[in-house]
Amino acid sequence: MNITPTEFQEGRTLAQYLDILVMQGKVMVYTHANQETYTKSMNQKMRAKVSGVRPGLPDYIIITNHKVLFVELKRLKGSRLSEAQEVWLKAIGVGHKRSFATVAYGFEGAKEFIDSHLDL
């Protein structure tokens, strides 16, 4: 039985890989951008909105020695971009010579993108 990993599982693998790159000095710092827009609590949604949280920010922000990378991580199957995600990805790619963004399907897609931007 071939089961497609969840986005959480792919993200966990990506975080482990990024931790290795940090230890090797290839990545300075990274974070998973935890969006608080997906919650059942209206109070939490309103607090997030008024404090500046906007939907669509890519999942991962990775800072190397010379570049800022943005990765929107999706499952290998059954995922699509929201309109807000498309807006963010387009905005990141406009006029920024050292910022790069991608939609990565699975860990391997994210790894390929990150590796292609590392200053080795």
matplotlib code that plots the C-alpha trace (Angstrom):
import matplotlib.pyplot as plt

x = [0.0, 1.5, 0.4, 1.1, 2.8, 0.9, 2.1, 3.0, 5.2, 6.9, 7.5, 9.0, 11.5, 12.2, 12.9, 15.3, 17.1, 17.2, 18.6, 21.5, 22.1, 22.2, 24.8, 26.9, 26.7, 24.9, 21.7, 21.8, 18.3, 14.9, 11.4, 8.0, 5.6, 2.8, -0.3, -3.1, -5.8, -7.0, -8.7, -12.3, -11.8, -13.2, -11.3, -8.0, -8.8, -9.6, -6.4, -4.3, -5.9, -5.5, -1.9, -1.1, -1.3, -2.3, -3.2, -1.0, 2.5, 4.7, 5.2, 9.0, 11.3, 15.0, 17.9, 21.2, 24.4, 23.2, 19.6, 16.1, 14.1, 10.4, 8.9, 5.2, 5.2, 2.4, 1.6, 2.6, -1.1, -4.3, -2.9, -3.5, -2.6, -5.1, -5.5, -3.7, -0.8, -0.5, -0.5, 2.4, 4.5, 4.0, 4.9, 8.1, 9.3, 8.8, 11.9, 13.8, 17.2, 18.0, 14.6, 13.3, 10.0, 8.6, 5.8, 7.4, 5.5, 6.9, 10.2, 12.2, 10.9, 11.8, 15.2, 15.9, 14.9, 16.9, 20.0, 19.9, 20.2, 22.9, 26.2, 28.5]
y = [0.0, 3.3, 6.1, 9.8, 11.5, 14.3, 17.9, 17.7, 14.6, 16.3, 19.4, 17.5, 15.9, 19.3, 20.8, 18.0, 18.6, 22.4, 21.7, 19.8, 22.7, 25.1, 22.9, 22.9, 26.7, 26.6, 28.1, 30.9, 30.5, 29.3, 29.1, 27.6, 30.5, 29.4, 31.1, 31.5, 32.1, 28.5, 28.1, 27.6, 30.4, 33.7, 35.5, 34.0, 34.8, 38.5, 38.8, 37.4, 39.7, 42.9, 42.1, 41.8, 38.1, 37.7, 34.5, 33.1, 33.6, 30.7, 28.0, 28.3, 31.2, 30.3, 32.7, 31.7, 33.8, 35.7, 34.9, 34.6, 31.6, 31.1, 27.6, 26.8, 23.1, 21.0, 17.3, 15.3, 14.6, 16.5, 20.0, 23.3, 27.0, 29.4, 32.8, 34.4, 32.1, 32.9, 36.6, 36.2, 34.0, 36.5, 39.5, 37.8, 37.2, 40.8, 43.0, 41.2, 40.0, 37.9, 36.5, 33.4, 31.5, 28.2, 25.8, 22.5, 19.3, 17.1, 17.2, 16.2, 19.2, 21.5, 20.0, 20.4, 24.1, 24.8, 23.0, 24.9, 28.2, 27.3, 29.1, 26.1]
z = [0.0, -1.1, 1.2, 0.3, 3.3, 4.9, 4.7, 8.3, 7.7, 4.7, 6.8, 9.7, 7.3, 5.8, 9.2, 10.0, 6.8, 7.5, 11.0, 9.3, 6.9, 9.9, 11.6, 8.4, 8.1, 4.8, 6.3, 8.8, 10.2, 9.2, 10.5, 9.7, 9.4, 11.7, 10.4, 12.9, 10.4, 10.4, 13.7, 15.0, 17.6, 16.3, 19.1, 18.0, 14.4, 15.2, 17.4, 14.6, 12.0, 14.0, 14.9, 11.2, 10.3, 6.7, 5.0, 2.2, 3.6, 2.4, 5.0, 5.3, 5.4, 5.0, 5.2, 3.7, 3.7, 0.6, -0.1, 1.4, 0.3, 0.7, 0.3, 0.1, 0.9, -0.5, -0.4, -3.4, -4.2, -3.6, -2.9, -4.5, -3.9, -2.4, -4.1, -1.1, -1.5, -5.2, -4.4, -1.9, -4.2, -7.1, -4.8, -3.5, -7.0, -8.2, -8.1, -5.4, -6.6, -3.5, -2.7, -4.3, -3.8, -4.9, -4.5, -3.5, -3.7, -1.0, 0.8, -2.2, -4.2, -1.3, -1.0, -4.7, -4.6, -1.4, -2.7, -6.0, -4.0, -1.5, -1.9, -1.8]

ax = plt.figure().add_subplot(projection="3d")
ax.plot(x, y, z, "-o")
ax.set_aspect("equal")
plt.show()
